[in-house]
Amino acid sequence: MNLTPYNAPSVLYPLGRSRFLGGLLLVGWLIAAGVTLWWWQASAVADWRPLLGCAASLLAAWAMATGWRRSPAGRLQWDGQRWRWESSVYRTGTALEPPAVVLDVQFALLLRLDNQAGAVWWLWAERSALPARWLDLRRAVYAKHRPTTLQDSEATEQALGELKATVEHPHSAPARHL
């Protein structure tokens, strides 16, 4: 396979519940719970507001845990021409626009996936999910992708050459008849 800046190796990478995201949520909640407990100790004995803060903190913990447990799980596939998402809901796969890298922390990528029906998923890809293919996934999401109808076409290369000649010497280009 001849790799150029316009293609990347095919890759099938599992995405699902992120331990990195789970850790971030847990640390955030522990900080909030610590502040709430400090507030409770620093307040007057008969003050009801810290109790409300504790209830809000517990509700936030439940919402974060529920959201994390319900994270979509599936496989992101790059076949060299197009992106696909396969999951228990999309068993046959659904075509995707190229994923947008929102955050890159080297061992994890936050990806925004848009399908052609307009659905948007925000998913974490982690190196620990499939270390052997991690660099292939990174190459694929960062590669510049040419439209699939133009990829590796001799006719396209010839047309681009003629276009370049026309731009360089607009009056010396050969006439083209349809």
N, C-alpha and C positions, 0 to 999 in steps of 0.2 A: 504494500500500500504506500503510495507516494503522499507523504504529509506535506501540506503547504499551509500558509497562514489561514487558508480558507476552509480547512477541514480538520477534523479531530477524529480519533479512533472511536469506533462504536462502543457504547457503554450501556449497561443495564445496572442501575444502582438503587438499592433499597432506601426508601425514606419512610419515616414513621415517627413514633414517639421519641422525642429528643431528650437524652439525659442532660445535655447541656442546658436546654431550656428549663427542664425540671429543676436543675441546680440553681439557675438564675431566679426562678420563681420562689424556690425555698428560701434562698438568701434574702430576697426582697421581703418575703413574709416574716421571716425571723427578725429582721430589722424593725418592721412595722409593729410586730408583737412586743418587741423589747421597748420601743418608745411608748406603746400603750401601757405596758406594765409600769414603766417609770412614771408616766402621767398619773396612773392610779395611786401609786405610793406618794407622789408629791401633792396630791389633791386633798381637800378636806374630807373628813370621814363621811359626811352625809351627802357628798356630791354624787349625783347619778350619771354625770357625763362620761366618766371613765368606763362605767359599765356599758354604756352605749358604744364607746370605742372598742371595747373587747368584743361585743357582739358584731360590730362591723368587721373587725379583724378576722373573726371566725367565719363570717360570711364570705369574705375575700378568699380565705384559705379554701373553702369549699368550692368557690367558683374557679379558682386557679387549678385545683386538683381535677375537677370535672373537665375543664377545657383541655388539660394536658392528657388525661386518659382518653378523651374522645378525638385526639389528633388523628387526622387521616393517615393511613398507612398504605403503602403500595410501592411501585417501582417506577422510577423515571428512566426512560429509554431514549438514547440518541442512536439512530441507526446509520448515521453518516449523512442523512438528508433531512430528516425531520425528527421532532421531539414527540414523545408519547407518554401518557400517564396510564398505568395499569394499577387497578386496585380491586377490592371486593365489590365495589359499586360499579366501576368501569372495567368489567372483566375482559372485554375485547380491546380495551384501551381507547383513549381519546386523544386526538391530535392537540398539540399545544403550540403556542407561540414560543420562541426561544426564551428560556428562563432568564429572569433578571436577578442578578446577584445584588441583594440589598445590603448584606453585611458579610464580610469575610474575616474570620478570626483564625485562619490557617488550618485548624483542625475541624472547623465547622463552617458551613455556608448557610445563610438565610436566603432562601430562594422564593421569588414570587413567580407562580405558575399561572398563566392565563390560558384557558381553553377557548376553542372557537365559539362556544355558546355563551361566552362572557363570564363564566365562573372563575373566581380567583382563589388560589390557595397560597398560603404562606407556610412553607415547610423548611425544616432544618435538614441539611445533609451533613452527616458526621463521618469523619474518617474511620472511626471505630466500627461502623456498620459493615464496611468491606474495604479494609486497608489496601488490598492488592489492586483495586480499581480506583482508588481515591484520586490519583493524579490524572487518570483518564477522564474522570468526571470534571475535574477542574479545567483540563484542557478544553473539554467540550463546551462548558458553560462560558468560558472566556473567548473561545474562537470566534472569528468573524465569519459568519455564514453567508455565502452567496445564495441567491434564490436557487432552488433545486432545479428549475428548468434551464438554468444557465450553467450549472456546474459541469466542469470537465467536457465542454462541448467545443469541438474544433471549429464549427461554424461561428460560435460566439467569439472565439479568439480571433478569427478572421474579420468578423464585423468590428470588433474593438480595434484591430489594427487599421482598418479602413477609416474608422472614426478618428483615430489618432492622427492619421495622415491628413484628413480633412481639416482638423483643428490646426495642425501645424502649417499647412499650405492650403487655405480654403479654395483657391482658384485652380489648383492643379489636381484636385481629386477627380477620379474617373466618374463619368456619368453612370448612374445606375438606372436601369429600366425595369419597371415592374411587369 
